[in-house]
Amino acid sequence: MEHLFTKLLSPTDTSHRLTIPKANFGDFEFPTGQHATNIEFTDTTEQQWTFKLSIRRNNHPNPRPVFTGQWIRFVREKGLRAGDRIVFSKKTEGDGVLYRIRAEREIFHIWINVQ
């Protein structure tokens, strides 16, 4: 499993959409010439989630990649709030890629999984 990135959630991340660090945009397979694609993720309970990865159109100088789709449902079902963090990773199998997501909350200075 290859670690992609870890992100502390902001209030906007937990209420509207998850902004992906621009440096990590290339971590996801994105069709050339498209502005959006669906990506399947598996969480720590083996539940599948479909997040829509999209960027601004018209060669905007700040593409700001974001996840929408089932993202807010994921946040609500996990009970996530600003200050929690998510960890993205991937595993290449044959000619495909499996993406994983893990939600964590800090309790007494220790990050624990949120099921």
Phi and psi in radians as a Rosetta constraint file:
Dihedral C 1 N 2 CA 2 C 2 CIRCULARHARMONIC -1.780 0.35
Dihedral N 2 CA 2 C 2 N 3 CIRCULARHARMONIC 2.135 0.35
Dihedral C 2 N 3 CA 3 C 3 CIRCULARHARMONIC -1.221 0.35
Dihedral N 3 CA 3 C 3 N 4 CIRCULARHARMONIC 2.262 0.35
Dihedral C 3 N 4 CA 4 C 4 CIRCULARHARMONIC -1.658 0.35
Dihedral N 4 CA 4 C 4 N 5 CIRCULARHARMONIC -1.068 0.35
Dihedral C 4 N 5 CA 5 C 5 CIRCULARHARMONIC -2.904 0.35
Dihedral N 5 CA 5 C 5 N 6 CIRCULARHARMONIC 2.829 0.35
Dihedral C 5 N 6 CA 6 C 6 CIRCULARHARMONIC -2.121 0.35
Dihedral N 6 CA 6 C 6 N 7 CIRCULARHARMONIC 2.436 0.35
Dihedral C 6 N 7 CA 7 C 7 CIRCULARHARMONIC -2.408 0.35
Dihedral N 7 CA 7 C 7 N 8 CIRCULARHARMONIC 2.301 0.35
Dihedral C 7 N 8 CA 8 C 8 CIRCULARHARMONIC -1.327 0.35
Dihedral N 8 CA 8 C 8 N 9 CIRCULARHARMONIC 2.344 0.35
Dihedral C 8 N 9 CA 9 C 9 CIRCULARHARMONIC -1.387 0.35
Dihedral N 9 CA 9 C 9 N 10 CIRCULARHARMONIC 2.358 0.35
Dihedral C 9 N 10 CA 10 C 10 CIRCULARHARMONIC -1.658 0.35
Dihedral N 10 CA 10 C 10 N 11 CIRCULARHARMONIC 2.945 0.35
Dihedral C 10 N 11 CA 11 C 11 CIRCULARHARMONIC -0.989 0.35
Dihedral N 11 CA 11 C 11 N 12 CIRCULARHARMONIC -0.675 0.35
Dihedral C 11 N 12 CA 12 C 12 CIRCULARHARMONIC -1.155 0.35
Dihedral N 12 CA 12 C 12 N 13 CIRCULARHARMONIC -0.668 0.35
Dihedral C 12 N 13 CA 13 C 13 CIRCULARHARMONIC -1.059 0.35
Dihedral N 13 CA 13 C 13 N 14 CIRCULARHARMONIC -0.566 0.35
Dihedral C 13 N 14 CA 14 C 14 CIRCULARHARMONIC -1.643 0.35
Dihedral N 14 CA 14 C 14 N 15 CIRCULARHARMONIC -0.138 0.35
Dihedral C 14 N 15 CA 15 C 15 CIRCULARHARMONIC -2.055 0.35
Dihedral N 15 CA 15 C 15 N 16 CIRCULARHARMONIC -0.399 0.35
Dihedral C 15 N 16 CA 16 C 16 CIRCULARHARMONIC -2.273 0.35
Dihedral N 16 CA 16 C 16 N 17 CIRCULARHARMONIC -1.038 0.35
Dihedral C 16 N 17 CA 17 C 17 CIRCULARHARMONIC -2.822 0.35
Dihedral N 17 CA 17 C 17 N 18 CIRCULARHARMONIC 2.754 0.35
Dihedral C 17 N 18 CA 18 C 18 CIRCULARHARMONIC -1.705 0.35
Dihedral N 18 CA 18 C 18 N 19 CIRCULARHARMONIC 2.059 0.35
Dihedral C 18 N 19 CA 19 C 19 CIRCULARHARMONIC -1.443 0.35
Dihedral N 19 CA 19 C 19 N 20 CIRCULARHARMONIC 2.228 0.35
Dihedral C 19 N 20 CA 20 C 20 CIRCULARHARMONIC -1.596 0.35
Dihedral N 20 CA 20 C 20 N 21 CIRCULARHARMONIC 2.345 0.35
Dihedral C 20 N 21 CA 21 C 21 CIRCULARHARMONIC -0.976 0.35
Dihedral N 21 CA 21 C 21 N 22 CIRCULARHARMONIC 2.298 0.35
Dihedral C 21 N 22 CA 22 C 22 CIRCULARHARMONIC -0.968 0.35
Dihedral N 22 CA 22 C 22 N 23 CIRCULARHARMONIC -0.603 0.35
Dihedral C 22 N 23 CA 23 C 23 CIRCULARHARMONIC -1.121 0.35
Dihedral N 23 CA 23 C 23 N 24 CIRCULARHARMONIC -0.364 0.35
Dihedral C 23 N 24 CA 24 C 24 CIRCULARHARMONIC -1.748 0.35
Dihedral N 24 CA 24 C 24 N 25 CIRCULARHARMONIC 0.012 0.35
Dihedral C 24 N 25 CA 25 C 25 CIRCULARHARMONIC -0.981 0.35
Dihedral N 25 CA 25 C 25 N 26 CIRCULARHARMONIC -0.690 0.35
Dihedral C 25 N 26 CA 26 C 26 CIRCULARHARMONIC -1.217 0.35
Dihedral N 26 CA 26 C 26 N 27 CIRCULARHARMONIC -0.144 0.35
Dihedral C 26 N 27 CA 27 C 27 CIRCULARHARMONIC -1.245 0.35
Dihedral N 27 CA 27 C 27 N 28 CIRCULARHARMONIC -0.268 0.35
Dihedral C 27 N 28 CA 28 C 28 CIRCULARHARMONIC -1.983 0.35
Dihedral N 28 CA 28 C 28 N 29 CIRCULARHARMONIC 2.505 0.35
Dihedral C 28 N 29 CA 29 C 29 CIRCULARHARMONIC -1.236 0.35
Dihedral N 29 CA 29 C 29 N 30 CIRCULARHARMONIC 2.148 0.35
Dihedral C 29 N 30 CA 30 C 30 CIRCULARHARMONIC -2.342 0.35
Dihedral N 30 CA 30 C 30 N 31 CIRCULARHARMONIC 2.121 0.35
Dihedral C 30 N 31 CA 31 C 31 CIRCULARHARMONIC -1.072 0.35
Dihedral N 31 CA 31 C 31 N 32 CIRCULARHARMONIC 2.298 0.35
Dihedral C 31 N 32 CA 32 C 32 CIRCULARHARMONIC -1.024 0.35
Dihedral N 32 CA 32 C 32 N 33 CIRCULARHARMONIC 2.345 0.35
Dihedral C 32 N 33 CA 33 C 33 CIRCULARHARMONIC 1.451 0.35
Dihedral N 33 CA 33 C 33 N 34 CIRCULARHARMONIC -0.082 0.35
Dihedral C 33 N 34 CA 34 C 34 CIRCULARHARMONIC -1.676 0.35
Dihedral N 34 CA 34 C 34 N 35 CIRCULARHARMONIC 2.802 0.35
Dihedral C 34 N 35 CA 35 C 35 CIRCULARHARMONIC -1.950 0.35
Dihedral N 35 CA 35 C 35 N 36 CIRCULARHARMONIC -0.083 0.35
Dihedral C 35 N 36 CA 36 C 36 CIRCULARHARMONIC -2.713 0.35
Dihedral N 36 CA 36 C 36 N 37 CIRCULARHARMONIC 2.611 0.35
Dihedral C 36 N 37 CA 37 C 37 CIRCULARHARMONIC -2.707 0.35
Dihedral N 37 CA 37 C 37 N 38 CIRCULARHARMONIC 2.644 0.35
Dihedral C 37 N 38 CA 38 C 38 CIRCULARHARMONIC -1.603 0.35
Dihedral N 38 CA 38 C 38 N 39 CIRCULARHARMONIC 2.397 0.35
Dihedral C 38 N 39 CA 39 C 39 CIRCULARHARMONIC -2.214 0.35
Dihedral N 39 CA 39 C 39 N 40 CIRCULARHARMONIC 2.294 0.35
Dihedral C 39 N 40 CA 40 C 40 CIRCULARHARMONIC -1.556 0.35
Dihedral N 40 CA 40 C 40 N 41 CIRCULARHARMONIC 2.344 0.35
Dihedral C 40 N 41 CA 41 C 41 CIRCULARHARMONIC -2.183 0.35
Dihedral N 41 CA 41 C 41 N 42 CIRCULARHARMONIC 2.656 0.35
Dihedral C 41 N 42 CA 42 C 42 CIRCULARHARMONIC -2.072 0.35
Dihedral N 42 CA 42 C 42 N 43 CIRCULARHARMONIC 2.312 0.35
Dihedral C 42 N 43 CA 43 C 43 CIRCULARHARMONIC -1.625 0.35
Dihedral N 43 CA 43 C 43 N 44 CIRCULARHARMONIC -3.028 0.35
Dihedral C 43 N 44 CA 44 C 44 CIRCULARHARMONIC -1.241 0.35
Dihedral N 44 CA 44 C 44 N 45 CIRCULARHARMONIC -0.233 0.35
Dihedral C 44 N 45 CA 45 C 45 CIRCULARHARMONIC -1.747 0.35
Dihedral N 45 CA 45 C 45 N 46 CIRCULARHARMONIC 0.177 0.35
Dihedral C 45 N 46 CA 46 C 46 CIRCULARHARMONIC 1.223 0.35
Dihedral N 46 CA 46 C 46 N 47 CIRCULARHARMONIC 0.286 0.35
Dihedral C 46 N 47 CA 47 C 47 CIRCULARHARMONIC -1.396 0.35
Dihedral N 47 CA 47 C 47 N 48 CIRCULARHARMONIC 2.458 0.35
Dihedral C 47 N 48 CA 48 C 48 CIRCULARHARMONIC -1.597 0.35
Dihedral N 48 CA 48 C 48 N 49 CIRCULARHARMONIC 2.461 0.35
Dihedral C 48 N 49 CA 49 C 49 CIRCULARHARMONIC -2.328 0.35
Dihedral N 49 CA 49 C 49 N 50 CIRCULARHARMONIC 2.466 0.35
Dihedral C 49 N 50 CA 50 C 50 CIRCULARHARMONIC -1.969 0.35
Dihedral N 50 CA 50 C 50 N 51 CIRCULARHARMONIC 1.999 0.35
Dihedral C 50 N 51 CA 51 C 51 CIRCULARHARMONIC -1.877 0.35
Dihedral N 51 CA 51 C 51 N 52 CIRCULARHARMONIC 2.417 0.35
Dihedral C 51 N 52 CA 52 C 52 CIRCULARHARMONIC -1.624 0.35
Dihedral N 52 CA 52 C 52 N 53 CIRCULARHARMONIC 2.048 0.35
Dihedral C 52 N 53 CA 53 C 53 CIRCULARHARMONIC -1.647 0.35
Dihedral N 53 CA 53 C 53 N 54 CIRCULARHARMONIC 2.169 0.35
Dihedral C 53 N 54 CA 54 C 54 CIRCULARHARMONIC -2.461 0.35
Dihedral N 54 CA 54 C 54 N 55 CIRCULARHARMONIC 2.769 0.35
Dihedral C 54 N 55 CA 55 C 55 CIRCULARHARMONIC -2.272 0.35
Dihedral N 55 CA 55 C 55 N 56 CIRCULARHARMONIC 2.840 0.35
Dihedral C 55 N 56 CA 56 C 56 CIRCULARHARMONIC -1.158 0.35
Dihedral N 56 CA 56 C 56 N 57 CIRCULARHARMONIC 2.610 0.35
Dihedral C 56 N 57 CA 57 C 57 CIRCULARHARMONIC -1.564 0.35
Dihedral N 57 CA 57 C 57 N 58 CIRCULARHARMONIC -3.111 0.35
Dihedral C 57 N 58 CA 58 C 58 CIRCULARHARMONIC 1.054 0.35
Dihedral N 58 CA 58 C 58 N 59 CIRCULARHARMONIC 0.711 0.35
Dihedral C 58 N 59 CA 59 C 59 CIRCULARHARMONIC 0.897 0.35
Dihedral N 59 CA 59 C 59 N 60 CIRCULARHARMONIC 0.682 0.35
Dihedral C 59 N 60 CA 60 C 60 CIRCULARHARMONIC -0.998 0.35
Dihedral N 60 CA 60 C 60 N 61 CIRCULARHARMONIC 2.368 0.35
Dihedral C 60 N 61 CA 61 C 61 CIRCULARHARMONIC -1.131 0.35
Dihedral N 61 CA 61 C 61 N 62 CIRCULARHARMONIC -0.389 0.35
Dihedral C 61 N 62 CA 62 C 62 CIRCULARHARMONIC -2.119 0.35
Dihedral N 62 CA 62 C 62 N 63 CIRCULARHARMONIC 1.580 0.35
Dihedral C 62 N 63 CA 63 C 63 CIRCULARHARMONIC -1.126 0.35
Dihedral N 63 CA 63 C 63 N 64 CIRCULARHARMONIC -0.413 0.35
Dihedral C 63 N 64 CA 64 C 64 CIRCULARHARMONIC 0.695 0.35
Dihedral N 64 CA 64 C 64 N 65 CIRCULARHARMONIC 1.295 0.35
Dihedral C 64 N 65 CA 65 C 65 CIRCULARHARMONIC -1.103 0.35
Dihedral N 65 CA 65 C 65 N 66 CIRCULARHARMONIC 2.409 0.35
Dihedral C 65 N 66 CA 66 C 66 CIRCULARHARMONIC -2.398 0.35
Dihedral N 66 CA 66 C 66 N 67 CIRCULARHARMONIC 2.674 0.35
Dihedral C 66 N 67 CA 67 C 67 CIRCULARHARMONIC -1.822 0.35
Dihedral N 67 CA 67 C 67 N 68 CIRCULARHARMONIC 2.306 0.35
Dihedral C 67 N 68 CA 68 C 68 CIRCULARHARMONIC -2.261 0.35
Dihedral N 68 CA 68 C 68 N 69 CIRCULARHARMONIC -2.402 0.35
Dihedral C 68 N 69 CA 69 C 69 CIRCULARHARMONIC 1.209 0.35
Dihedral N 69 CA 69 C 69 N 70 CIRCULARHARMONIC -2.163 0.35
Dihedral C 69 N 70 CA 70 C 70 CIRCULARHARMONIC -1.453 0.35
Dihedral N 70 CA 70 C 70 N 71 CIRCULARHARMONIC 0.165 0.35
Dihedral C 70 N 71 CA 71 C 71 CIRCULARHARMONIC -0.994 0.35
Dihedral N 71 CA 71 C 71 N 72 CIRCULARHARMONIC -0.888 0.35
Dihedral C 71 N 72 CA 72 C 72 CIRCULARHARMONIC -1.146 0.35
Dihedral N 72 CA 72 C 72 N 73 CIRCULARHARMONIC -0.618 0.35
Dihedral C 72 N 73 CA 73 C 73 CIRCULARHARMONIC -1.089 0.35
Dihedral N 73 CA 73 C 73 N 74 CIRCULARHARMONIC -0.723 0.35
Dihedral C 73 N 74 CA 74 C 74 CIRCULARHARMONIC -1.016 0.35
Dihedral N 74 CA 74 C 74 N 75 CIRCULARHARMONIC -0.849 0.35
Dihedral C 74 N 75 CA 75 C 75 CIRCULARHARMONIC -1.006 0.35
Dihedral N 75 CA 75 C 75 N 76 CIRCULARHARMONIC -0.826 0.35
Dihedral C 75 N 76 CA 76 C 76 CIRCULARHARMONIC -1.163 0.35
Dihedral N 76 CA 76 C 76 N 77 CIRCULARHARMONIC -0.774 0.35
Dihedral C 76 N 77 CA 77 C 77 CIRCULARHARMONIC -1.155 0.35
Dihedral N 77 CA 77 C 77 N 78 CIRCULARHARMONIC -0.545 0.35
Dihedral C 77 N 78 CA 78 C 78 CIRCULARHARMONIC -1.528 0.35
Dihedral N 78 CA 78 C 78 N 79 CIRCULARHARMONIC -0.190 0.35
Dihedral C 78 N 79 CA 79 C 79 CIRCULARHARMONIC 1.186 0.35
Dihedral N 79 CA 79 C 79 N 80 CIRCULARHARMONIC 0.583 0.35
Dihedral C 79 N 80 CA 80 C 80 CIRCULARHARMONIC -1.321 0.35
Dihedral N 80 CA 80 C 80 N 81 CIRCULARHARMONIC 2.656 0.35
Dihedral C 80 N 81 CA 81 C 81 CIRCULARHARMONIC -2.502 0.35
Dihedral N 81 CA 81 C 81 N 82 CIRCULARHARMONIC 2.894 0.35
Dihedral C 81 N 82 CA 82 C 82 CIRCULARHARMONIC -0.954 0.35
Dihedral N 82 CA 82 C 82 N 83 CIRCULARHARMONIC 2.394 0.35
Dihedral C 82 N 83 CA 83 C 83 CIRCULARHARMONIC 1.758 0.35
Dihedral N 83 CA 83 C 83 N 84 CIRCULARHARMONIC -0.405 0.35
Dihedral C 83 N 84 CA 84 C 84 CIRCULARHARMONIC -1.244 0.35
Dihedral N 84 CA 84 C 84 N 85 CIRCULARHARMONIC 2.987 0.35
Dihedral C 84 N 85 CA 85 C 85 CIRCULARHARMONIC -2.372 0.35
Dihedral N 85 CA 85 C 85 N 86 CIRCULARHARMONIC 2.772 0.35
Dihedral C 85 N 86 CA 86 C 86 CIRCULARHARMONIC -2.153 0.35
Dihedral N 86 CA 86 C 86 N 87 CIRCULARHARMONIC 2.600 0.35
Dihedral C 86 N 87 CA 87 C 87 CIRCULARHARMONIC -2.170 0.35
Dihedral N 87 CA 87 C 87 N 88 CIRCULARHARMONIC 2.170 0.35
Dihedral C 87 N 88 CA 88 C 88 CIRCULARHARMONIC -1.859 0.35
Dihedral N 88 CA 88 C 88 N 89 CIRCULARHARMONIC 2.435 0.35
Dihedral C 88 N 89 CA 89 C 89 CIRCULARHARMONIC -2.554 0.35
Dihedral N 89 CA 89 C 89 N 90 CIRCULARHARMONIC 2.936 0.35
Dihedral C 89 N 90 CA 90 C 90 CIRCULARHARMONIC -2.552 0.35
Dihedral N 90 CA 90 C 90 N 91 CIRCULARHARMONIC 2.750 0.35
Dihedral C 90 N 91 CA 91 C 91 CIRCULARHARMONIC -2.382 0.35
Dihedral N 91 CA 91 C 91 N 92 CIRCULARHARMONIC 2.237 0.35
Dihedral C 91 N 92 CA 92 C 92 CIRCULARHARMONIC -1.572 0.35
Dihedral N 92 CA 92 C 92 N 93 CIRCULARHARMONIC 2.200 0.35
Dihedral C 92 N 93 CA 93 C 93 CIRCULARHARMONIC -2.243 0.35
Dihedral N 93 CA 93 C 93 N 94 CIRCULARHARMONIC 1.976 0.35
Dihedral C 93 N 94 CA 94 C 94 CIRCULARHARMONIC 1.067 0.35
Dihedral N 94 CA 94 C 94 N 95 CIRCULARHARMONIC -2.134 0.35
Dihedral C 94 N 95 CA 95 C 95 CIRCULARHARMONIC -1.802 0.35
Dihedral N 95 CA 95 C 95 N 96 CIRCULARHARMONIC 0.219 0.35
Dihedral C 95 N 96 CA 96 C 96 CIRCULARHARMONIC -2.055 0.35
Dihedral N 96 CA 96 C 96 N 97 CIRCULARHARMONIC 2.941 0.35
Dihedral C 96 N 97 CA 97 C 97 CIRCULARHARMONIC -2.200 0.35
Dihedral N 97 CA 97 C 97 N 98 CIRCULARHARMONIC 2.311 0.35
Dihedral C 97 N 98 CA 98 C 98 CIRCULARHARMONIC -1.846 0.35
Dihedral N 98 CA 98 C 98 N 99 CIRCULARHARMONIC 2.159 0.35
Dihedral C 98 N 99 CA 99 C 99 CIRCULARHARMONIC -1.766 0.35
Dihedral N 99 CA 99 C 99 N 100 CIRCULARHARMONIC 2.442 0.35
Dihedral C 99 N 100 CA 100 C 100 CIRCULARHARMONIC -2.141 0.35
Dihedral N 100 CA 100 C 100 N 101 CIRCULARHARMONIC 2.606 0.35
Dihedral C 100 N 101 CA 101 C 101 CIRCULARHARMONIC -2.334 0.35
Dihedral N 101 CA 101 C 101 N 102 CIRCULARHARMONIC 2.413 0.35
Dihedral C 101 N 102 CA 102 C 102 CIRCULARHARMONIC -2.305 0.35
Dihedral N 102 CA 102 C 102 N 103 CIRCULARHARMONIC 2.275 0.35
Dihedral C 102 N 103 CA 103 C 103 CIRCULARHARMONIC -1.737 0.35
Dihedral N 103 CA 103 C 103 N 104 CIRCULARHARMONIC 2.440 0.35
Dihedral C 103 N 104 CA 104 C 104 CIRCULARHARMONIC -2.372 0.35
Dihedral N 104 CA 104 C 104 N 105 CIRCULARHARMONIC 2.626 0.35
Dihedral C 104 N 105 CA 105 C 105 CIRCULARHARMONIC -2.263 0.35
Dihedral N 105 CA 105 C 105 N 106 CIRCULARHARMONIC 2.440 0.35
Dihedral C 105 N 106 CA 106 C 106 CIRCULARHARMONIC -1.511 0.35
Dihedral N 106 CA 106 C 106 N 107 CIRCULARHARMONIC 2.137 0.35
Dihedral C 106 N 107 CA 107 C 107 CIRCULARHARMONIC -2.264 0.35
Dihedral N 107 CA 107 C 107 N 108 CIRCULARHARMONIC 2.095 0.35
Dihedral C 107 N 108 CA 108 C 108 CIRCULARHARMONIC 0.906 0.35
Dihedral N 108 CA 108 C 108 N 109 CIRCULARHARMONIC 0.788 0.35
Dihedral C 108 N 109 CA 109 C 109 CIRCULARHARMONIC 1.157 0.35
Dihedral N 109 CA 109 C 109 N 110 CIRCULARHARMONIC 0.330 0.35
Dihedral C 109 N 110 CA 110 C 110 CIRCULARHARMONIC -2.157 0.35
Dihedral N 110 CA 110 C 110 N 111 CIRCULARHARMONIC 2.277 0.35
Dihedral C 110 N 111 CA 111 C 111 CIRCULARHARMONIC -1.481 0.35
Dihedral N 111 CA 111 C 111 N 112 CIRCULARHARMONIC 2.128 0.35
Dihedral C 111 N 112 CA 112 C 112 CIRCULARHARMONIC -2.061 0.35
Dihedral N 112 CA 112 C 112 N 113 CIRCULARHARMONIC 2.653 0.35
Dihedral C 112 N 113 CA 113 C 113 CIRCULARHARMONIC -1.163 0.35
Dihedral N 113 CA 113 C 113 N 114 CIRCULARHARMONIC 2.473 0.35
Dihedral C 113 N 114 CA 114 C 114 CIRCULARHARMONIC -1.770 0.35
Dihedral N 114 CA 114 C 114 N 115 CIRCULARHARMONIC 2.073 0.35
